[in-house]
Amino acid sequence: MVAAARHDAILRELELRGSLRVAGLSERLRVSDMTLRRDLIELESRGLLVRVHGGAVSLAVSAQQSRSAADAAPRRPIATIGMIAPSATYYFPQVIRGASEAARELNCRLVLGTTNYSEREELRQAERLIAGGIDGLMITPHAGLAEGEPLLRLLKESPVPVVVMERDVDERLASRVESVRSDHAYGAELAVEHLHERGHRRIALAAREAPTVRGLRDGYERSMARLGLADDMLYRELPTPAVGADPTTDVLEEFLSECLRADITAALMLGDVDSMAFADLAAERGIRIPEDFALVAYDDEFSAFAAVPLTAVAPPKHDLGRIALKLCLDRIRNPSDAGRAVTRTSLLPTLIERESTRTS
């Protein structure tokens, strides 16, 4: 068989099967193994196949094998980013999930620490992560960054980029610290305007002490004043129960009675747990939701599962984690301060309407 005919036979075999073995094809073509190997060398030099041990594969199969090997090979992370959150059980799991997904997409390693809202623990973990060689830090302090606190000093002097999540940053105290936060004041305004559109004028706000409360109060008071309802406001700070105690029912009973005495017909409440318990107490008194009393929960962790599914304002927790990580990585990639503006990003919550405010 002449060389041209052998070459055609070899290429047909690869087109049909994708690969070939020298031993099998040389027998079928009735040529020596050496002759067939020389043919493969020539065809490879012309870019028509790829030789492998014992035979050859087509260009398409070779490319597929290369892609598979590249996908299977572990990639070295381009950056290690530390993340310190107050909790991994409430509110912040979605934030953590958003950051984790962004880290995976961007080939970063995410190292997580939680503090249980301990000032001492968040400082210890921040020091540990920075000393351990992270490339950037995302952190949610237990409260705001106050002047004179060791944590503020550490973040201002940090050798790596810092992004504060879900907390206000005072420009005078931390002028080079980036931040990404939810606009809780806007979330409160959404709730008040939603209730006002449904005919409510006397609208209360109730919340336990939390970093979110200041924004909620600002938005609540601003929107009530804008709607001409400043004289009809009622804000009630609910006490936080001590460890091992559970006065929740008594506290919410008292708040419900106060609403009824003041002819309040609607409320915004921080936290799904309190909101759901409040709705149950109202039902026990024969107060119908939403016919007699409308209720909006703030957080939307599981408001949809209440006996009467609760309309809720949902902070953009997942997006917050994702955007914070992307911002941190951008600062790692572009560390120069020259000509770069500090980023302070506010994300807007959304209102999800359910049965607790529907009028029809």
N, C-alpha and C positions, 0 to 999 in steps of 0.2 A: 504494500500500500504506500502510495506516494505521500510526502509530507503534507501537501495541501488537503488531501482526503482525511489524513489523520487529524489535522487541526479542525476540520469541519466536524468530525465525529466527536472530538473532545468538547467543543463548544456546544454541540447539540446535547450531549450528555449533561453538561452543566445547566443548560437552559431547562432541560426536562427535570433533573433531579436536584440541582443546586450544588451538588458535590460529587466527587468521584474518588475511587481508590485506584492507584496505579496497578496493583496486582490483578484486580478483576478486569479492568478495561484493557490492559495489555493482552490478556488471554483472549478476550473477545475480538480484539483487532488483529491478533496473531502477529504481535511485534514484541520485542524484548522490553523488559522493564526499563532498561537504560535508554532505549529509543524514546519511550513515552516520557521519561523524565526530561529528556532534552527538549521534547515538544512543549512540555509545561513551562520550562524555563523561557523558551522563546515567546510563548503566548503571554506569559507574565510580563516580559520586557515590553510587550506591545500594549500593556494595560488591559488585557482581556480577561484575566482571571487572577486569583491569588493562590499561591502554593501553600499548602499546609503539610504537616507531617503525614507521609504516606499517600498524598494525593493533592487535590486542589478543590477550591470552592469558587462559586460564581462571585462577581462583584457585589451583587445584591445581598447574598448571604453573608459575605465578609462585612459589609456595612452594618447589617442587622446585628451581627455578633459584636461589633465594636460598640454599637449603641447600648446593647445589653450589658456589656462589661462596664461601660462608663456609668450606667444607671446603678449597677450593683455595687460599684466601688464606693466606700464611705468617703464623704466629702469632709474636708477639714473645715470647721466653722470659721467664718471670716471675722467673727467677733463674739466675745462672751459678755452678756449683759446681765447684771444683777437686778433683781426685782424684789422690793420689800413692801409687803402689804399688811394691813392690820389684821386681816382675817382671811381664812380660806374656806369659811363655811357660810357666810352671809354677805351679799352684795358683791364681794370681790371675786368669787369664782368666775363670773363672766368676764371680768376685767382680765384675770389671769389667763383665761381661755383665749381671749382676743390677742393678748401679747404672745402667747405660746404659738398660735397659728401664724402670726406674722413672723415670728422667729424661725419657724420651720420653712416658710416660704422664702425667707431672705438668707437662709443658711447661717443663722446665728444660734448660739447656745444660750439658753435662758436658765439662770440660777435663781431659785425662788427662796425667800425667807418670809415667815409671818411673825407678827409681834404681839398679837392679842391686845393691841392698843397700849402697849407698854412703852413709855418714853425711854426707859433705860435699855430695853431690848432693841428698839429701832436704832439707837445709837451704836450699840454693840454690833449689830448685824451690818450696819453701814461700814463701820471700821473694819470688820472682818472681810467683807467683800472687796473693799478698796485695797486692803493690804494683800488680799489673795490674787490680785492681778486682773480684775475685771476691766473691760474696755469702756464700759458705761454703766450708769446706775439709774434705775427708775424707783421712786420711793413715794409712799403715801404716809406722811407723818400722822401721829395720832390726832393732832390738831394742826393749827397753823404754825408757821415758823416764827417764833417770838424772838425778839432781840435779846441777846445774851445767852441763848440756849447753845449748849455744845453742838447739837445737831446742825444748827444753822451755820455755825463756824466751820464745821466739817464740810458741809456741802459747798460753802463759798470758797473754801480752799482746796476742794477736791481736784486731784490731778486728772480726773476723767470727767466726761460730760455727765450732767445730772438733769433728769427730768422729773419734776414733782407732779404726781398724779392726784387728781380729785381734791386738791387743796389750793386755796388762794396763796399767792406769793406777793409779798409786799416789795415793790420795786426798790424802796429805800434800803431794805434789809438784804435783799438777794438779787442785785441788779443783773447778774449773769446767769441766773438759774432759769432753765426753761420750764414750762408747765403745760399740762393738758388737763382740763377739768370740765365737768358738766355744769351748765348754767342752771343751777337749781332755782334761782329767782325767776327765770323764764318759765321753768316747769310749774312753779306756783301760779304764775300769771295764766298759764294755759288752763289750769284747773279752775281758777276763779272765773275766768271768762266763759268757760264751758258751763259752769253752774249758773252764771248770770243769764246766759242765753236760754236756759231752761226755766227762767222765771224766778230764780232765787235772789233775794236781796240780803238776807241775813245769813252770812256764810262764816263759819268758824274755822280756825286752824288749830290743830293739836299735835304735839310732838314731844317725845322724850329728848333729853339733851343729846345732841349729836353735832358733828361738824357741819352737817347739811342744814341745820336749823336756821342759821343766820341768813343764808340765801333764800330759804323758803319764806322767812318773815319779811325780808325786803320785798320779794315779789308779791307776796300776799298784800302787804300794806300799800304798795305802789298801785296794784291793780284795783284794790277796793277804793282807794282815793280817786283814781282816774274814772271809775264808774259812778262816783258820787255816793259811795257806800261807807265812807270813813266812820260815820257815827254808828254803823251797824256791825263793826268788827268785834270779834271775840277770839283772843289768842289764849290758849291754855297750854302751859308746859306741864307735861305729865311726868311725875317722879319716876326715877329709875329704881326698880326693886333691888333690894340687897340680895347678895348671894344666899340662896336657900329659902328666900321668902318669895311670895307670889301675890302681891296685893293688886294685881292687874285688874281683876274684876271690880273691886271696890273703886279703884281710880276711874275706870271707864264708866261705871254706874254714876259716879258723881259728875263726870263730864257730860254724860247724856242728860242728867237732870238739869244741869246748868243750861244746856242748849234749849231744853224745853221751856224753862223759866224765861229765857231771853227771846223766845219765839224764833230761835235759829232753825232753819229748815234744810241746811246743807253744811257739809264739813269736808275739809281736806285733812287727812291724817297721815303722818309720817310712819311708814312701816306697815307691811301687810298683816303681820300678826295682830297688832292693835286694831287695825281697821276691820279685820274679820271678826275679832272678839266684840268690837263695838256693834257691828251689824247683828250679831247673834243676840246681844243684850237688848237691842232695839226690838227685835222680833219677839223676844220673850215678853216685852211690854205691850205687844200688839201694834207696834209702830211699823208700818209697811215701808219697805225700801224698794223702789224710789218714790212711791206715791206720797208718803208722808215725810220722808226724809231722804235726801240724796247724799251719796257718799263717794268720795274719790280717795283712793289710796295712793301713797307716794312710795315708789320703789319697783312695784310690779314683779316681785319674785314669784309669788304664787297666788295673786289676786283672782286669777281666772277660776280657781278651785274653791272659792267661797260658796256657801249655800246659795247666796245671790251673787253671781259673779260680779266683781267690783271693777268699775271704771278705774283706771290707774294711769298715773304719769310714770313713764319708764325712762330713767336716765340711760344714755347710750353707753352702757358699761362695756360691752364687747368692743365697740368702736374705740372707746377710750384706751383700752389696753393695746389695741392694734396700732392706733395712731401714735401713742406714746413710744412704743418700741421703734416705729419707723423714724420718729423724730430723733430718738437717741442714736440710732444707727447713722442717721444723716450727720449728726454732730461728730460721731466717731470718724466718719469718712472725711469730714471737712472741719478739722479742729481749729483752724485759724480764726481768731477773733476779729481780724481786720475787716472792716466794712460789713460785718454780719449782724443783722438785727436779731435780738433775742425774741424767741417765739413764745407767745402766751395764747394758747388755743382754748376757746370755749365751745363745747359741743351742746347742741340743743336737745333737750328731752322731747319725747313724743307723748301724746295722750291717746290711750286706747279705750274707746268707749265700750262699756258692757252694760249689764242690766241695772246696775245700781244708780244710774242717772238717766236711763232712757224713759221718755215720757209717753211713748206710744208702742 
